[in-house]
Amino acid sequence: MSKPAAIKKCLFPAAGYGTRFLPTTKSMPKEMLPVVNKPLIQYGVEEAMEAGMDKMAIITGRGKRAIADHFDTNYELEHQISGSGKEKYLTDIRRIIDEAVFSYTRQIEMKGLGHAILTGETLIGDQPFAVVLADDLCYSPAQGVLSQMVELYNKYQCSIVAIEEVPADETHKYGVIVGEEVEPGLIKITDMVEKPAPEDAPSNLAIIGRYILTPDIFDIIRKTPPGRNNEVQITDALLTQAKEGGGVLGYKFKGQRFDCGSVEGFMEANSYYYKNVYEAVE
């Protein structure tokens, strides 16, 4: 087997409206909501960089300019705090700006996650890549979730989705998978369903916002008709890939995930990070 191509690009679909956080998200991207002192998308970028990726491809939309501004130099601010004790608060973001390259394209219409990923093809090209949904905040101090998945990709060279067990009455919020375990915590997917009712769910193993995808997924998405909610679902495209392509693996990642797309999960993340992460680095 040939050596797999290194995964250097990470795609961030960030064009959604964030309606569950209105009215804040009327003028502020949900990806910029802070968990303690960092916006959600910065945590995702740091996780991607830890996994060896240095090219961040961001799918934006109207009202999302704050994301590009965040990953850029603010000369006025830096001049104001130059030489003061406050400079330390910019250490992490300065490192990101110095070491990573950011590219952006707009998703003109919201047609589902599959469509958002396809919109990123112009930034990704013909190579394997990661996808991070920033409102799924994953905490895994020993090794980030994407780093864990990259190791698996290097072994299996196929698309991989992160999965976790969810309560049976919450399957309607997720893509749900079923399959055969090929090694502990790793499942070869045989079927997946987008947001099934609890009585229709094939399992309680839900896909969360971390993916590694092979580039043939773009052609598959192009041929995938709109599914649930009349949107192009990445779940439907991945099912096609699982059945007709090189297979798709579901990985029970090591770590803790916070659903920051919900108010409850966002508040839980802030409390956890303030008590267990933020104070430790002060």
BELTA-V590741 format. One record per residue. N is the residue number from 1. RES is the residue in one small letter. PHI is phi in whole degrees, 0 to 359 (* if undefined). Layout:
BEGIN
N,RES,PHI
N,RES,PHI
END
This chain:
BEGIN
1,m,*
2,s,289
3,k,293
4,p,291
5,a,294
6,a,294
7,i,271
8,k,247
9,k,245
10,c,231
11,l,260
12,f,241
13,p,291
14,a,221
15,a,258
16,g,293
17,y,277
18,g,64
19,t,295
20,r,289
21,f,247
22,l,296
23,p,272
24,t,305
25,t,280
26,k,296
27,s,232
28,m,232
29,p,301
30,k,298
31,e,292
32,m,263
33,l,297
34,p,274
35,v,260
36,v,61
37,n,240
38,k,231
39,p,289
40,l,307
41,i,293
42,q,293
43,y,300
44,g,295
45,v,296
46,e,297
47,e,295
48,a,294
49,m,294
50,e,301
51,a,276
52,g,96
53,m,265
54,d,230
55,k,238
56,m,255
57,a,252
58,i,243
59,i,267
60,t,247
61,g,207
62,r,300
63,g,78
64,k,247
65,r,296
66,a,299
67,i,294
68,a,296
69,d,297
70,h,296
71,f,267
72,d,215
73,t,281
74,n,249
75,y,298
76,e,296
77,l,297
78,e,295
79,h,294
80,q,296
81,i,256
82,s,303
83,g,83
84,s,261
85,g,292
86,k,282
87,e,299
88,k,299
89,y,289
90,l,259
91,t,302
92,d,295
93,i,289
94,r,297
95,r,297
96,i,299
97,i,298
98,d,287
99,e,255
100,a,241
101,v,248
102,f,246
103,s,229
104,y,224
105,t,214
106,r,258
107,q,266
108,i,290
109,e,235
110,m,274
111,k,240
112,g,105
113,l,296
114,g,301
115,h,295
116,a,299
117,i,295
118,l,297
119,t,301
120,g,279
121,e,302
122,t,297
123,l,268
124,i,266
125,g,78
126,d,262
127,q,206
128,p,295
129,f,207
130,a,259
131,v,230
132,v,238
133,l,266
134,a,297
135,d,279
136,d,264
137,l,268
138,c,248
139,y,246
140,s,211
141,p,296
142,a,289
143,q,201
144,g,299
145,v,298
146,l,296
147,s,299
148,q,299
149,m,287
150,v,298
151,e,300
152,l,292
153,y,299
154,n,299
155,k,273
156,y,255
157,q,53
158,c,215
159,s,294
160,i,223
161,v,240
162,a,280
163,i,227
164,e,210
165,e,284
166,v,235
167,p,303
168,a,303
169,d,278
170,e,245
171,t,296
172,h,290
173,k,264
174,y,226
175,g,280
176,v,242
177,i,242
178,v,215
179,g,179
180,e,245
181,e,287
182,v,260
183,e,200
184,p,306
185,g,81
186,l,233
187,i,238
188,k,278
189,i,283
190,t,249
191,d,202
192,m,207
193,v,228
194,e,275
195,k,48
196,p,283
197,a,297
198,p,309
199,e,287
200,d,255
201,a,290
202,p,286
203,s,194
204,n,246
205,l,268
206,a,255
207,i,281
208,i,247
209,g,283
210,r,222
211,y,223
212,i,239
213,l,236
214,t,274
215,p,294
216,d,295
217,i,298
218,f,295
219,d,295
220,i,294
221,i,299
222,r,303
223,k,266
224,t,272
225,p,287
226,p,303
227,g,244
228,r,304
229,n,60
230,n,59
231,e,245
232,v,279
233,q,266
234,i,296
235,t,301
236,d,295
237,a,294
238,l,293
239,l,296
240,t,299
241,q,297
242,a,296
243,k,272
244,e,244
245,g,256
246,g,272
247,g,90
248,v,226
249,l,253
250,g,253
251,y,241
252,k,280
253,f,291
254,k,266
255,g,142
256,q,239
257,r,244
258,f,244
259,d,277
260,c,278
261,g,280
262,s,247
263,v,299
264,e,297
265,g,294
266,f,295
267,m,292
268,e,297
269,a,297
270,n,300
271,s,296
272,y,295
273,y,293
274,y,296
275,k,278
276,n,244
277,v,241
278,y,300
279,e,297
280,a,291
281,v,254
282,e,286
END
